[in-house]
Amino acid sequence: MKSISRKVNKIAQGMDTQDGAGVSLQRVIGGPFSGSVSYREMDPFLMLDSFRSDNPDDYIEGFPSHPHRGQQTLTYMIEGVMEHQDNKGNKGLLLPGMVQVMNAGKGIIHSEIPQQRDGVMFGFQFWLNLSAIDKMSEPWYKDIASSEIKEIITKNSKKVRVIAGNYEGIEGVVKNLRVKPIFLDVKLEPNTKFSVEIPDFDHNSFVYVFEGDALFGPTDNQIKVEDRHIGVLENIDRNTLTKDDPIPNKLDATAGDKGVRFLFLSAKPLREPVVKYGPFVMNTEQEIQEAFRDYQLGRF
């Protein structure tokens, strides 16, 4: 069967908001309003925040100590320096190009505080859901240095950082995320092309452009996604395909006249009930109440 590119079904800019102690950010997935993409349509991606500012007033207070239960978080720094500490004794310093993975599991209390008084603070944080069987797993934390992330650089200056999953036989350094996503950071020179396979029909997939713009999708139905916008790809029901239909199992991109840099993420949905309240993500309302009670009783 011939393979073809998936179409872009939806474009959104996200919602400007604040979190932590007043950190200005763009909530791209998980916001309550129409400007962002609902986490219910992006299973297992619960949240994507982009924080980007050269004004210290927008970020200097950071995210003081707060709890989590029931998810994994992944933070990817582009510029700036952020310190992490948690109540399990972990402490680390996120530098440009680094990745931090935290398994909140049954409960953790942590803080994320900028370690600079000026300059650009720019990065992303994702929340990835945990299946019911993993919700109460033991918490853990891991810093990954920029030098550990493998890069592919081609003759036409295409640059791909393979953070998780597989691209052209290169395995990403992040291998302990339970939902096993593909996570690529792709930079293309003007008018150059990029393609990547999507592992399965039902993977939820998206691109987030944070420099320039690009056309995504098949040649007869390309959609432009611009800076600070997410493009959500169509999800395929294999039962609707016949043996003669082409398989929509890849992403195709063509950079615009100024080039492009974007994140590509894709993962198989968990298809489990999601009850989300603040920093807790469980399967039932009762489990949310238990999370609040355990936190208040100092059981995290």
LINQUI-V859652 format. One record per residue. RES is the residue in one small letter. SS is DSSP state (alpha for helix, beta for strand, coil for the rest). PSI is psi in degrees with one decimal (none if undefined). OMEGA is omega in whole degrees, 0 to 359 (none if undefined). Layout:
<<RES & SS & PSI & OMEGA> <RES & SS & PSI & OMEGA>>
//
This chain:
<<m & coil & 140.9 & 178> <k & coil & 139.6 & 177> <s & beta & 144.4 & 178> <i & beta & 170.0 & 182> <s & beta & 147.6 & 173> <r & coil & 149.0 & 178> <k & coil & 157.2 & 170> <v & beta & 119.0 & 183> <n & beta & -27.4 & 187> <k & beta & 141.4 & 174> <i & beta & 135.4 & 178> <a & beta & 155.8 & 181> <q & coil & -13.7 & 185> <g & coil & 179.7 & 186> <m & beta & 124.6 & 176> <d & beta & 127.9 & 182> <t & beta & -172.6 & 175> <q & beta & 150.3 & 176> <d & beta & 175.0 & 183> <g & coil & -134.6 & 179> <a & coil & 43.4 & 177> <g & coil & 23.9 & 178> <v & beta & 125.4 & 178> <s & beta & 131.4 & 181> <l & beta & 170.9 & 176> <q & beta & 116.9 & 178> <r & beta & 109.8 & 187> <v & beta & -42.7 & 174> <i & beta & 133.6 & 173> <g & coil & 0.1 & 178> <g & coil & 159.0 & 185> <p & coil & -7.4 & 186> <f & coil & 174.9 & 188> <s & coil & -17.9 & 181> <g & coil & -19.4 & 180> <s & coil & 169.9 & 181> <v & beta & 133.1 & 181> <s & coil & 138.6 & 176> <y & alpha & -22.5 & 181> <r & alpha & -25.8 & 177> <e & alpha & -3.0 & 183> <m & coil & 14.2 & 175> <d & coil & 125.0 & 11> <p & coil & 15.6 & 179> <f & beta & 112.2 & 184> <l & beta & -32.1 & 186> <m & beta & 145.2 & 167> <l & beta & 118.2 & 174> <d & beta & 137.3 & 172> <s & beta & 119.3 & 177> <f & beta & 124.7 & 188> <r & beta & 110.4 & 180> <s & beta & 148.6 & 171> <d & coil & 12.2 & 177> <n & coil & 110.9 & 182> <p & alpha & -28.3 & 179> <d & alpha & -21.9 & 181> <d & alpha & -17.3 & 187> <y & coil & -11.2 & 195> <i & coil & -32.0 & 182> <e & coil & -17.5 & 174> <g & coil & -149.3 & 183> <f & beta & 91.1 & 180> <p & beta & 174.6 & 187> <s & beta & 129.4 & 179> <h & beta & 155.4 & 185> <p & beta & 163.3 & 170> <h & beta & 150.6 & 169> <r & beta & 138.3 & 167> <g & coil & 3.9 & 180> <q & beta & 171.0 & 168> <q & beta & 143.1 & 176> <t & beta & 146.1 & 176> <l & beta & 122.4 & 179> <t & beta & 132.0 & 182> <y & beta & 114.5 & 183> <m & beta & 132.7 & 173> <i & beta & -48.8 & 176> <e & beta & 154.7 & 177> <g & coil & 176.8 & 185> <v & coil & 128.6 & 183> <m & beta & 132.8 & 178> <e & beta & 135.4 & 177> <h & beta & 138.2 & 169> <q & beta & 148.2 & 176> <d & beta & 172.5 & 185> <n & coil & 7.6 & 174> <k & coil & 5.2 & 178> <g & coil & 5.2 & 179> <n & coil & 144.1 & 177> <k & beta & 133.8 & 180> <g & beta & 162.2 & 181> <l & beta & 116.5 & 179> <l & beta & 122.2 & 179> <l & coil & 168.8 & 181> <p & coil & 133.8 & 179> <g & coil & -5.1 & 183> <m & coil & 161.3 & 176> <v & beta & 141.3 & 174> <q & beta & 131.4 & 177> <v & beta & 133.1 & 178> <m & beta & 127.3 & 173> <n & beta & 106.8 & 179> <a & coil & -38.5 & 177> <g & coil & -129.6 & 186> <k & coil & -8.0 & 175> <g & coil & 130.7 & 178> <i & beta & 150.7 & 175> <i & beta & 123.5 & 184> <h & beta & 168.2 & 176> <s & beta & 153.1 & 177> <e & beta & 108.2 & 189> <i & beta & 125.8 & 176> <p & beta & 142.8 & 180> <q & coil & 41.6 & 177> <q & coil & 152.5 & 181> <r & coil & -10.4 & 177> <d & coil & -179.9 & 180> <g & coil & -179.9 & 184> <v & coil & 132.9 & 170> <m & beta & 118.0 & 188> <f & beta & 124.5 & 177> <g & beta & -174.9 & 182> <f & beta & 145.4 & 169> <q & beta & 131.4 & 177> <f & beta & 143.8 & 166> <w & beta & 127.8 & 178> <l & beta & 132.0 & 183> <n & beta & 153.6 & 171> <l & coil & 143.7 & 176> <s & coil & 161.9 & 183> <a & alpha & -36.8 & 183> <i & alpha & -20.1 & 182> <d & alpha & -4.4 & 185> <k & coil & -36.7 & 184> <m & coil & 30.6 & 176> <s & coil & 165.4 & 180> <e & coil & 136.2 & 178> <p & coil & 149.2 & 172> <w & beta & 169.7 & 188> <y & beta & 144.2 & 180> <k & beta & 131.1 & 170> <d & beta & 140.1 & 178> <i & beta & 117.8 & 182> <a & coil & 150.8 & 179> <s & alpha & -36.6 & 182> <s & alpha & -18.7 & 179> <e & alpha & -15.0 & 182> <i & coil & 119.5 & 183> <k & beta & 141.4 & 181> <e & beta & 145.7 & 173> <i & beta & 122.1 & 179> <i & beta & 124.2 & 184> <t & coil & 177.0 & 183> <k & coil & -35.4 & 180> <n & coil & 20.6 & 175> <s & coil & 22.0 & 170> <k & coil & 131.7 & 181> <k & beta & 123.1 & 181> <v & beta & 120.6 & 173> <r & beta & 120.2 & 183> <v & beta & 98.9 & 184> <i & beta & -43.6 & 178> <a & beta & 155.4 & 181> <g & coil & -157.4 & 186> <n & beta & 135.3 & 174> <y & beta & 118.9 & 180> <e & coil & 42.6 & 176> <g & coil & -1.0 & 179> <i & beta & 125.9 & 179> <e & beta & 134.6 & 177> <g & coil & 152.6 & 184> <v & coil & -24.6 & 179> <v & beta & 107.4 & 186> <k & coil & 1.5 & 186> <n & coil & 24.8 & 171> <l & coil & 129.2 & 189> <r & coil & -30.3 & 182> <v & coil & -3.3 & 173> <k & coil & 62.4 & 181> <p & coil & 164.4 & 159> <i & beta & 134.4 & 178> <f & beta & 110.5 & 180> <l & beta & 143.8 & 170> <d & beta & 112.7 & 189> <v & beta & 129.4 & 175> <k & beta & 125.1 & 183> <l & beta & 141.9 & 172> <e & coil & 162.9 & 183> <p & coil & 132.4 & 172> <n & coil & 16.6 & 176> <t & coil & 165.0 & 188> <k & beta & 158.7 & 180> <f & beta & 144.9 & 177> <s & beta & 143.7 & 177> <v & beta & 141.8 & 178> <e & beta & 144.3 & 173> <i & coil & 124.5 & 194> <p & coil & -33.0 & 185> <d & coil & 162.1 & 184> <f & coil & -42.9 & 191> <d & coil & 8.3 & 178> <h & beta & 133.5 & 169> <n & beta & 128.7 & 189> <s & beta & 148.8 & 177> <f & beta & 162.2 & 171> <v & beta & 146.7 & 172> <y & beta & 115.3 & 182> <v & beta & 129.9 & 178> <f & beta & 8.1 & 167> <e & beta & 132.9 & 175> <g & beta & -146.3 & 178> <d & beta & 167.1 & 180> <a & beta & 159.8 & 171> <l & beta & 132.8 & 181> <f & beta & 145.6 & 177> <g & coil & -177.7 & 181> <p & coil & 156.4 & 186> <t & coil & -28.1 & 181> <d & coil & 3.4 & 181> <n & coil & 55.5 & 181> <q & coil & 139.0 & 181> <i & beta & 131.7 & 179> <k & beta & 132.0 & 173> <v & beta & 124.6 & 186> <e & beta & 174.1 & 180> <d & coil & 136.4 & 179> <r & coil & 31.5 & 177> <h & beta & 148.3 & 174> <i & beta & 141.1 & 172> <g & beta & 115.0 & 181> <v & beta & 127.2 & 182> <l & beta & 153.3 & 178> <e & coil & 150.2 & 175> <n & coil & 136.2 & 190> <i & coil & 132.8 & 171> <d & coil & 109.0 & 184> <r & alpha & -22.4 & 180> <n & alpha & -15.4 & 179> <t & alpha & -6.5 & 182> <l & coil & 139.2 & 172> <t & coil & 172.0 & 182> <k & coil & -18.9 & 181> <d & coil & -7.1 & 180> <d & coil & 142.1 & 173> <p & coil & 152.2 & 183> <i & beta & 118.7 & 177> <p & beta & 81.2 & 188> <n & beta & 28.9 & 177> <k & beta & 163.7 & 172> <l & beta & 130.8 & 173> <d & beta & 139.7 & 180> <a & beta & 144.9 & 173> <t & beta & 118.9 & 183> <a & beta & 148.8 & 175> <g & beta & -173.0 & 186> <d & beta & -19.9 & 179> <k & beta & 9.7 & 184> <g & beta & -179.3 & 182> <v & beta & 151.5 & 167> <r & beta & 130.7 & 183> <f & beta & 159.0 & 172> <l & beta & 140.2 & 172> <f & beta & 126.7 & 178> <l & beta & 143.7 & 181> <s & beta & 138.2 & 179> <a & beta & 155.4 & 178> <k & beta & 131.2 & 180> <p & coil & 149.4 & 178> <l & coil & -31.1 & 181> <r & coil & 46.6 & 176> <e & coil & 156.7 & 176> <p & coil & 141.4 & 179> <v & coil & 121.4 & 172> <v & beta & 113.8 & 187> <k & beta & 127.5 & 176> <y & beta & 110.5 & 182> <g & coil & -126.0 & 184> <p & coil & 6.2 & 182> <f & beta & 134.9 & 179> <v & beta & 108.3 & 183> <m & beta & -169.0 & 182> <n & coil & -20.0 & 182> <t & coil & 159.8 & 175> <e & alpha & -37.6 & 179> <q & alpha & -40.0 & 179> <e & alpha & -32.9 & 175> <i & alpha & -44.1 & 179> <q & alpha & -38.7 & 177> <e & alpha & -37.2 & 179> <a & alpha & -45.9 & 177> <f & alpha & -43.3 & 181> <r & alpha & -44.8 & 180> <d & alpha & -39.1 & 178> <y & alpha & -45.4 & 181> <q & alpha & -29.1 & 180> <l & coil & 4.7 & 177> <g & coil & 29.3 & 183> <r & coil & 0.9 & 178> <f & coil & none & none>>
//
